[in-house]
Amino acid sequence: MDLLINGCRLNVEDLGPRDAPLVIAHHGGGGIGSLAEPRDTFGPLADEYRVIVFDARGCGVSEAVAPYSHAQWAADVDALRRWAGVERVTVAGGSYGGFIALEYALAYPEHVEAVMLRDTSADGSNLKLAFENARNQDRIEIDWDNFNRYWSGRIRDDADLKQCWSEMIGLYDHEYDPARSAEAVENGHYRHEAHNWCFQHNWGSYDLKDRLPTIEVPVLVTVGRHDWVTPVSSSETIAALVPHSELVVFEESGHSPQTEERARFQGVIRDFMHRHVPARPVPSVSSAG
């Protein structure tokens, strides 16, 4: 469905029982992501929980209304919470969506019940490690001009974004399947304006490490052992700084343990929710429109 959220039309799916605890899951990939990934990852929880997934502004098929800043994306999450009519939410996100989940937890602590993260980072230092990992691998040939333009936000148009993404997607899975990667590229959404904004405006100021110790709710931190772009060390940093955190490393995964070790991942997130946010009817509150 389409919802007008903070002056921007967003593509939203509202899953599961309306009186159950709410999970709002933010997709990754600033300009290449869509609700398809969090729907597949967190949607199975909708047998017990209410789960909202959506295309962020400027992403998927949602409207393009700048800014595409972390603060704006977090504010959109909170507007969705108000629309849903609940006081507290579990916020979830993988990769770039993990940035927004952390930003939300810090900006709106009174409305956060728990946090679930997957293959993410608390600052931009992972990009230096990612470049080193890309240089040291022999799986794929890298066009370094395209690679550098991608990670510095100098993409020309949506077709250029798709091309650059297709050239590096082979780095992401632990077991590289060219056919599966090609299919994922074709099924994707490409929005170069949002992508460029992420790396031209957001990246340089992104550093939450000093504030992570103030997060008081339970935080699940998951990561694939062989993740090249947000390595295990990035998740270890988050887990070390957040007081009530749990770190789970998936030994046979790259950047996407939610698909590479799906059964175990589903078990981990459900167990976390059962322990910290038991499924139960919750009272509604007045929505803010």
BALOBA-1460 file (C-alpha; in Angstrom, 3 decimals):
// residues 289
<rec num="1" residu="m" x="0.000" y="0.000" z="0.000"/>
<rec num="2" residu="d" x="0.995" y="3.631" z="-0.427"/>
<rec num="3" residu="l" x="1.281" y="5.802" z="2.680"/>
<rec num="4" residu="l" x="2.112" y="9.484" z="2.878"/>
<rec num="5" residu="i" x="4.874" y="9.594" z="5.466"/>
<rec num="6" residu="n" x="6.511" y="12.915" z="6.302"/>
<rec num="7" residu="g" x="5.456" y="14.348" z="2.950"/>
<rec num="8" residu="c" x="6.715" y="11.384" z="0.897"/>
<rec num="9" residu="r" x="4.709" y="8.520" z="-0.619"/>
<rec num="10" residu="l" x="6.162" y="5.248" z="0.640"/>
<rec num="11" residu="n" x="5.470" y="1.698" z="-0.506"/>
<rec num="12" residu="v" x="4.605" y="-0.186" z="2.708"/>
<rec num="13" residu="e" x="3.572" y="-3.719" z="3.664"/>
<rec num="14" residu="d" x="1.958" y="-4.353" z="7.058"/>
<rec num="15" residu="l" x="2.122" y="-8.040" z="7.983"/>
<rec num="16" residu="g" x="0.871" y="-10.148" z="10.872"/>
<rec num="17" residu="p" x="-1.597" y="-9.586" z="13.715"/>
<rec num="18" residu="r" x="-2.248" y="-5.911" z="14.435"/>
<rec num="19" residu="d" x="-2.320" y="-6.413" z="18.205"/>
<rec num="20" residu="a" x="1.081" y="-8.152" z="18.380"/>
<rec num="21" residu="p" x="4.420" y="-6.478" z="19.204"/>
<rec num="22" residu="l" x="5.655" y="-4.472" z="16.226"/>
<rec num="23" residu="v" x="8.853" y="-5.002" z="14.250"/>
<rec num="24" residu="i" x="9.810" y="-2.344" z="11.688"/>
<rec num="25" residu="a" x="12.579" y="-3.575" z="9.392"/>
<rec num="26" residu="h" x="14.649" y="-1.248" z="7.210"/>
<rec num="27" residu="h" x="16.203" y="-2.613" z="4.031"/>
<rec num="28" residu="g" x="19.871" y="-2.232" z="3.137"/>
<rec num="29" residu="g" x="21.470" y="-0.711" z="0.072"/>
<rec num="30" residu="g" x="20.837" y="3.043" z="0.159"/>
<rec num="31" residu="g" x="19.850" y="3.164" z="-3.500"/>
<rec num="32" residu="i" x="19.754" y="-0.510" z="-4.462"/>
<rec num="33" residu="g" x="17.535" y="-1.897" z="-1.705"/>
<rec num="34" residu="s" x="13.815" y="-2.498" z="-1.364"/>
<rec num="35" residu="l" x="11.343" y="-4.046" z="1.039"/>
<rec num="36" residu="a" x="11.808" y="-7.437" z="-0.643"/>
<rec num="37" residu="e" x="14.842" y="-8.249" z="1.510"/>
<rec num="38" residu="p" x="13.408" y="-7.442" z="4.969"/>
<rec num="39" residu="r" x="10.094" y="-9.032" z="3.970"/>
<rec num="40" residu="d" x="11.938" y="-12.261" z="3.209"/>
<rec num="41" residu="t" x="14.112" y="-11.962" z="6.321"/>
<rec num="42" residu="f" x="11.662" y="-10.780" z="8.960"/>
<rec num="43" residu="g" x="8.334" y="-11.570" z="7.304"/>
<rec num="44" residu="p" x="8.301" y="-15.122" z="8.695"/>
<rec num="45" residu="l" x="7.939" y="-13.596" z="12.170"/>
<rec num="46" residu="a" x="4.485" y="-12.367" z="11.113"/>
<rec num="47" residu="d" x="2.935" y="-15.585" z="12.382"/>
<rec num="48" residu="e" x="3.489" y="-14.153" z="15.887"/>
<rec num="49" residu="y" x="4.461" y="-10.500" z="15.441"/>
<rec num="50" residu="r" x="3.317" y="-7.498" z="13.472"/>
<rec num="51" residu="v" x="5.999" y="-6.734" z="10.870"/>
<rec num="52" residu="i" x="6.179" y="-3.565" z="8.784"/>
<rec num="53" residu="v" x="8.545" y="-3.415" z="5.817"/>
<rec num="54" residu="f" x="8.790" y="-0.588" z="3.309"/>
<rec num="55" residu="d" x="10.751" y="1.002" z="0.514"/>
<rec num="56" residu="a" x="12.583" y="3.955" z="2.060"/>
<rec num="57" residu="r" x="12.146" y="7.335" z="0.406"/>
<rec num="58" residu="g" x="14.108" y="7.389" z="-2.832"/>
<rec num="59" residu="c" x="14.356" y="3.578" z="-2.879"/>
<rec num="60" residu="g" x="12.402" y="0.720" z="-4.422"/>
<rec num="61" residu="v" x="9.173" y="2.148" z="-5.805"/>
<rec num="62" residu="s" x="8.700" y="4.833" z="-3.158"/>
<rec num="63" residu="e" x="8.636" y="8.496" z="-4.069"/>
<rec num="64" residu="a" x="11.878" y="10.419" z="-4.477"/>
<rec num="65" residu="v" x="11.692" y="13.287" z="-1.984"/>
<rec num="66" residu="a" x="15.033" y="14.421" z="-0.602"/>
<rec num="67" residu="p" x="16.767" y="14.478" z="1.789"/>
<rec num="68" residu="y" x="17.964" y="10.874" z="1.947"/>
<rec num="69" residu="s" x="19.762" y="11.473" z="5.210"/>
<rec num="70" residu="h" x="20.005" y="9.094" z="8.138"/>
<rec num="71" residu="a" x="17.987" y="11.535" z="10.239"/>
<rec num="72" residu="q" x="15.197" y="11.650" z="7.664"/>
<rec num="73" residu="w" x="15.104" y="7.900" z="7.167"/>
<rec num="74" residu="a" x="14.964" y="7.410" z="10.953"/>
<rec num="75" residu="a" x="12.190" y="10.004" z="11.200"/>
<rec num="76" residu="d" x="10.249" y="8.052" z="8.576"/>
<rec num="77" residu="v" x="10.569" y="4.912" z="10.724"/>
<rec num="78" residu="d" x="9.112" y="6.812" z="13.655"/>
<rec num="79" residu="a" x="6.269" y="8.159" z="11.528"/>
<rec num="80" residu="l" x="5.462" y="4.573" z="10.532"/>
<rec num="81" residu="r" x="5.451" y="3.626" z="14.209"/>
<rec num="82" residu="r" x="2.968" y="6.419" z="14.919"/>
<rec num="83" residu="w" x="0.855" y="5.392" z="11.944"/>
<rec num="84" residu="a" x="0.797" y="1.829" z="13.307"/>
<rec num="85" residu="g" x="-0.509" y="3.201" z="16.601"/>
<rec num="86" residu="v" x="2.053" y="1.667" z="18.953"/>
<rec num="87" residu="e" x="4.287" y="3.167" z="21.609"/>
<rec num="88" residu="r" x="7.336" y="0.888" z="21.334"/>
<rec num="89" residu="v" x="8.854" y="-1.027" z="18.441"/>
<rec num="90" residu="t" x="11.614" y="-3.497" z="17.683"/>
<rec num="91" residu="v" x="13.670" y="-1.912" z="14.920"/>
<rec num="92" residu="a" x="15.659" y="-4.134" z="12.574"/>
<rec num="93" residu="g" x="18.002" y="-3.624" z="9.672"/>
<rec num="94" residu="g" x="20.754" y="-5.259" z="7.668"/>
<rec num="95" residu="s" x="23.768" y="-3.641" z="6.029"/>
<rec num="96" residu="y" x="22.863" y="0.025" z="5.371"/>
<rec num="97" residu="g" x="19.551" y="-0.675" z="7.075"/>
<rec num="98" residu="g" x="21.534" y="-1.454" z="10.200"/>
<rec num="99" residu="f" x="22.860" y="2.102" z="10.146"/>
<rec num="100" residu="i" x="19.282" y="3.374" z="10.220"/>
<rec num="101" residu="a" x="18.233" y="0.925" z="12.941"/>
<rec num="102" residu="l" x="21.060" y="2.195" z="15.148"/>
<rec num="103" residu="e" x="20.310" y="5.817" z="14.290"/>
<rec num="104" residu="y" x="16.676" y="5.220" z="15.244"/>
<rec num="105" residu="a" x="17.571" y="3.565" z="18.541"/>
<rec num="106" residu="l" x="19.699" y="6.567" z="19.474"/>
<rec num="107" residu="a" x="17.290" y="9.259" z="18.274"/>
<rec num="108" residu="y" x="14.071" y="7.717" z="19.639"/>
<rec num="109" residu="p" x="15.119" y="5.626" z="22.655"/>
<rec num="110" residu="e" x="11.765" y="5.979" z="24.398"/>
<rec num="111" residu="h" x="10.087" y="4.140" z="21.532"/>
<rec num="112" residu="v" x="12.546" y="1.235" z="21.179"/>
<rec num="113" residu="e" x="11.894" y="-2.183" z="22.680"/>
<rec num="114" residu="a" x="14.766" y="-4.077" z="21.029"/>
<rec num="115" residu="v" x="17.115" y="-3.905" z="18.024"/>
<rec num="116" residu="m" x="18.121" y="-6.564" z="15.497"/>
<rec num="117" residu="l" x="21.152" y="-5.926" z="13.278"/>
<rec num="118" residu="r" x="22.678" y="-7.901" z="10.425"/>
<rec num="119" residu="d" x="26.096" y="-7.332" z="8.786"/>
<rec num="120" residu="t" x="26.446" y="-3.655" z="9.567"/>
<rec num="121" residu="s" x="28.805" y="-1.115" z="11.103"/>
<rec num="122" residu="a" x="28.770" y="1.702" z="13.662"/>
<rec num="123" residu="d" x="30.955" y="3.955" z="11.536"/>
<rec num="124" residu="g" x="32.463" y="4.218" z="8.063"/>
<rec num="125" residu="s" x="35.732" y="2.478" z="8.864"/>
<rec num="126" residu="n" x="34.527" y="-0.747" z="7.273"/>
<rec num="127" residu="l" x="34.951" y="0.786" z="3.815"/>
<rec num="128" residu="k" x="38.741" y="0.821" z="4.156"/>
<rec num="129" residu="l" x="38.626" y="-2.860" z="5.094"/>
<rec num="130" residu="a" x="36.268" y="-3.553" z="2.199"/>
<rec num="131" residu="f" x="38.698" y="-2.026" z="-0.291"/>
<rec num="132" residu="e" x="41.510" y="-4.155" z="1.125"/>
<rec num="133" residu="n" x="39.360" y="-7.274" z="0.858"/>
<rec num="134" residu="a" x="38.408" y="-6.419" z="-2.726"/>
<rec num="135" residu="r" x="42.049" y="-5.949" z="-3.704"/>
<rec num="136" residu="n" x="43.078" y="-9.232" z="-2.093"/>
<rec num="137" residu="q" x="40.430" y="-11.464" z="-3.666"/>
<rec num="138" residu="d" x="40.655" y="-13.367" z="-6.961"/>
<rec num="139" residu="r" x="36.991" y="-14.324" z="-7.386"/>
<rec num="140" residu="i" x="36.006" y="-11.565" z="-9.810"/>
<rec num="141" residu="e" x="37.652" y="-8.966" z="-12.021"/>
<rec num="142" residu="i" x="37.099" y="-5.457" z="-10.704"/>
<rec num="143" residu="d" x="36.735" y="-2.353" z="-12.844"/>
<rec num="144" residu="w" x="38.349" y="0.006" z="-10.355"/>
<rec num="145" residu="d" x="36.963" y="3.155" z="-11.934"/>
<rec num="146" residu="n" x="33.412" y="1.848" z="-11.537"/>
<rec num="147" residu="f" x="34.201" y="0.466" z="-8.085"/>
<rec num="148" residu="n" x="35.541" y="3.818" z="-6.882"/>
<rec num="149" residu="r" x="32.654" y="5.751" z="-8.411"/>
<rec num="150" residu="y" x="30.171" y="3.436" z="-6.685"/>
<rec num="151" residu="w" x="31.670" y="3.875" z="-3.219"/>
<rec num="152" residu="s" x="32.138" y="7.629" z="-3.568"/>
<rec num="153" residu="g" x="28.625" y="8.361" z="-4.833"/>
<rec num="154" residu="r" x="29.528" y="9.411" z="-8.359"/>
<rec num="155" residu="i" x="26.968" y="7.276" z="-10.201"/>
<rec num="156" residu="r" x="25.581" y="8.856" z="-13.373"/>
<rec num="157" residu="d" x="22.096" y="7.331" z="-13.616"/>
<rec num="158" residu="d" x="20.061" y="4.272" z="-12.638"/>
<rec num="159" residu="a" x="21.489" y="2.158" z="-15.457"/>
<rec num="160" residu="d" x="25.017" y="3.035" z="-14.359"/>
<rec num="161" residu="l" x="24.159" y="2.011" z="-10.789"/>
<rec num="162" residu="k" x="22.850" y="-1.346" z="-11.992"/>
<rec num="163" residu="q" x="25.990" y="-1.936" z="-14.052"/>
<rec num="164" residu="c" x="28.350" y="-1.072" z="-11.188"/>
<rec num="165" residu="w" x="26.374" y="-3.263" z="-8.796"/>
<rec num="166" residu="s" x="26.427" y="-6.185" z="-11.239"/>
<rec num="167" residu="e" x="30.222" y="-6.004" z="-11.364"/>
<rec num="168" residu="m" x="30.710" y="-6.413" z="-7.608"/>
<rec num="169" residu="i" x="27.763" y="-8.518" z="-6.434"/>
<rec num="170" residu="g" x="29.952" y="-11.611" z="-6.756"/>
<rec num="171" residu="l" x="31.869" y="-10.502" z="-3.657"/>
<rec num="172" residu="y" x="28.905" y="-10.769" z="-1.320"/>
<rec num="173" residu="d" x="28.068" y="-14.455" z="-0.901"/>
<rec num="174" residu="h" x="30.372" y="-16.976" z="0.740"/>
<rec num="175" residu="e" x="29.620" y="-19.462" z="-2.044"/>
<rec num="176" residu="y" x="29.540" y="-17.514" z="-5.312"/>
<rec num="177" residu="d" x="26.803" y="-18.584" z="-7.716"/>
<rec num="178" residu="p" x="27.037" y="-16.413" z="-10.892"/>
<rec num="179" residu="a" x="23.554" y="-17.358" z="-12.080"/>
<rec num="180" residu="r" x="21.955" y="-16.528" z="-8.746"/>
<rec num="181" residu="s" x="23.846" y="-13.238" z="-8.580"/>
<rec num="182" residu="a" x="22.763" y="-12.305" z="-12.109"/>
<rec num="183" residu="e" x="19.147" y="-13.055" z="-11.220"/>
<rec num="184" residu="a" x="19.420" y="-10.857" z="-8.126"/>
<rec num="185" residu="v" x="20.756" y="-7.993" z="-10.252"/>
<rec num="186" residu="e" x="17.843" y="-8.271" z="-12.667"/>
<rec num="187" residu="n" x="15.309" y="-8.362" z="-9.835"/>
<rec num="188" residu="g" x="16.705" y="-5.271" z="-8.135"/>
<rec num="189" residu="h" x="15.602" y="-1.638" z="-7.959"/>
<rec num="190" residu="y" x="18.130" y="1.074" z="-8.814"/>
<rec num="191" residu="r" x="17.820" y="4.657" z="-7.594"/>
<rec num="192" residu="h" x="21.074" y="6.502" z="-8.148"/>
<rec num="193" residu="e" x="20.033" y="9.760" z="-6.440"/>
<rec num="194" residu="a" x="19.585" y="8.053" z="-3.070"/>
<rec num="195" residu="h" x="22.739" y="6.006" z="-3.566"/>
<rec num="196" residu="n" x="24.838" y="9.075" z="-4.335"/>
<rec num="197" residu="w" x="23.393" y="10.938" z="-1.357"/>
<rec num="198" residu="c" x="24.512" y="8.131" z="0.957"/>
<rec num="199" residu="f" x="28.142" y="8.455" z="-0.007"/>
<rec num="200" residu="q" x="28.321" y="12.174" z="-0.767"/>
<rec num="201" residu="h" x="26.438" y="13.405" z="2.313"/>
<rec num="202" residu="n" x="25.899" y="10.647" z="4.891"/>
<rec num="203" residu="w" x="29.058" y="8.609" z="4.972"/>
<rec num="204" residu="g" x="31.609" y="11.177" z="6.086"/>
<rec num="205" residu="s" x="29.738" y="12.044" z="9.295"/>
<rec num="206" residu="y" x="28.551" y="8.551" z="10.195"/>
<rec num="207" residu="d" x="30.139" y="7.501" z="13.489"/>
<rec num="208" residu="l" x="27.956" y="6.274" z="16.350"/>
<rec num="209" residu="k" x="30.582" y="4.534" z="18.466"/>
<rec num="210" residu="d" x="30.662" y="7.104" z="21.284"/>
<rec num="211" residu="r" x="26.871" y="6.910" z="21.675"/>
<rec num="212" residu="l" x="26.363" y="3.148" z="21.497"/>
<rec num="213" residu="p" x="26.876" y="2.627" z="25.260"/>
<rec num="214" residu="t" x="23.696" y="4.671" z="25.853"/>
<rec num="215" residu="i" x="21.489" y="2.052" z="24.176"/>
<rec num="216" residu="e" x="19.695" y="0.341" z="27.030"/>
<rec num="217" residu="v" x="17.537" y="-2.226" z="25.205"/>
<rec num="218" residu="p" x="18.556" y="-5.716" z="24.033"/>
<rec num="219" residu="v" x="20.456" y="-5.682" z="20.725"/>
<rec num="220" residu="l" x="21.036" y="-8.707" z="18.513"/>
<rec num="221" residu="v" x="24.142" y="-8.371" z="16.317"/>
<rec num="222" residu="t" x="24.518" y="-10.933" z="13.522"/>
<rec num="223" residu="v" x="27.191" y="-11.228" z="10.839"/>
<rec num="224" residu="g" x="28.576" y="-13.674" z="8.301"/>
<rec num="225" residu="r" x="32.106" y="-14.888" z="8.986"/>
<rec num="226" residu="h" x="33.170" y="-14.186" z="5.390"/>
<rec num="227" residu="d" x="31.501" y="-10.783" z="4.943"/>
<rec num="228" residu="w" x="33.861" y="-8.680" z="2.814"/>
<rec num="229" residu="v" x="32.146" y="-5.279" z="3.160"/>
<rec num="230" residu="t" x="31.057" y="-5.147" z="6.823"/>
<rec num="231" residu="p" x="33.489" y="-7.641" z="8.338"/>
<rec num="232" residu="v" x="33.102" y="-9.465" z="11.632"/>
<rec num="233" residu="s" x="35.263" y="-6.830" z="13.309"/>
<rec num="234" residu="s" x="32.584" y="-4.210" z="12.611"/>
<rec num="235" residu="s" x="29.962" y="-6.283" z="14.415"/>
<rec num="236" residu="e" x="32.384" y="-7.032" z="17.243"/>
<rec num="237" residu="t" x="32.810" y="-3.294" z="17.751"/>
<rec num="238" residu="i" x="29.044" y="-2.816" z="18.063"/>
<rec num="239" residu="a" x="28.690" y="-5.757" z="20.440"/>
<rec num="240" residu="a" x="31.541" y="-4.510" z="22.630"/>
<rec num="241" residu="l" x="30.012" y="-1.036" z="22.978"/>
<rec num="242" residu="v" x="26.313" y="-1.869" z="23.432"/>
<rec num="243" residu="p" x="25.697" y="-2.992" z="27.033"/>
<rec num="244" residu="h" x="22.926" y="-5.550" z="26.379"/>
<rec num="245" residu="s" x="24.107" y="-7.040" z="23.113"/>
<rec num="246" residu="e" x="24.330" y="-10.560" z="21.729"/>
<rec num="247" residu="l" x="26.746" y="-11.349" z="18.892"/>
<rec num="248" residu="v" x="26.071" y="-14.308" z="16.594"/>
<rec num="249" residu="v" x="28.543" y="-15.163" z="13.825"/>
<rec num="250" residu="f" x="27.392" y="-17.344" z="10.929"/>
<rec num="251" residu="e" x="30.381" y="-19.415" z="9.898"/>
<rec num="252" residu="e" x="29.205" y="-20.392" z="6.408"/>
<rec num="253" residu="s" x="27.996" y="-16.980" z="5.243"/>
<rec num="254" residu="g" x="29.209" y="-13.833" z="3.586"/>
<rec num="255" residu="h" x="27.162" y="-10.631" z="3.733"/>
<rec num="256" residu="s" x="23.797" y="-12.428" z="3.749"/>
<rec num="257" residu="p" x="23.448" y="-15.083" z="6.459"/>
<rec num="258" residu="q" x="19.687" y="-14.497" z="6.308"/>
<rec num="259" residu="t" x="19.748" y="-16.404" z="2.998"/>
<rec num="260" residu="e" x="22.995" y="-18.391" z="3.143"/>
<rec num="261" residu="e" x="22.133" y="-19.991" z="6.505"/>
<rec num="262" residu="r" x="18.433" y="-19.270" z="6.450"/>
<rec num="263" residu="a" x="17.172" y="-21.901" z="8.878"/>
<rec num="264" residu="r" x="19.675" y="-21.002" z="11.563"/>
<rec num="265" residu="f" x="19.145" y="-17.271" z="11.035"/>
<rec num="266" residu="q" x="15.394" y="-17.628" z="11.414"/>
<rec num="267" residu="g" x="15.922" y="-19.587" z="14.596"/>
<rec num="268" residu="v" x="18.269" y="-16.954" z="16.010"/>
<rec num="269" residu="i" x="15.967" y="-13.992" z="15.415"/>
<rec num="270" residu="r" x="12.891" y="-15.829" z="16.686"/>
<rec num="271" residu="d" x="14.687" y="-16.974" z="19.818"/>
<rec num="272" residu="f" x="15.886" y="-13.406" z="20.452"/>
<rec num="273" residu="m" x="12.353" y="-12.055" z="20.063"/>
<rec num="274" residu="h" x="10.841" y="-14.753" z="22.278"/>
<rec num="275" residu="r" x="13.290" y="-13.962" z="25.067"/>
<rec num="276" residu="h" x="13.145" y="-10.180" z="24.920"/>
<rec num="277" residu="v" x="9.824" y="-9.260" z="23.240"/>
<rec num="278" residu="p" x="7.396" y="-12.117" z="23.875"/>
<rec num="279" residu="a" x="4.516" y="-12.310" z="21.418"/>
<rec num="280" residu="r" x="1.449" y="-10.940" z="23.149"/>
<rec num="281" residu="p" x="-1.456" y="-8.597" z="22.494"/>
<rec num="282" residu="v" x="-0.390" y="-4.985" z="23.023"/>
<rec num="283" residu="p" x="-2.580" y="-1.953" z="23.676"/>
<rec num="284" residu="s" x="-2.901" y="0.536" z="20.855"/>
<rec num="285" residu="v" x="-2.172" y="4.242" z="21.195"/>
<rec num="286" residu="s" x="-3.458" y="7.151" z="19.186"/>
<rec num="287" residu="s" x="-1.672" y="7.513" z="15.862"/>
<rec num="288" residu="a" x="-0.215" y="10.896" z="14.946"/>
<rec num="289" residu="g" x="-1.239" y="10.724" z="11.289"/>
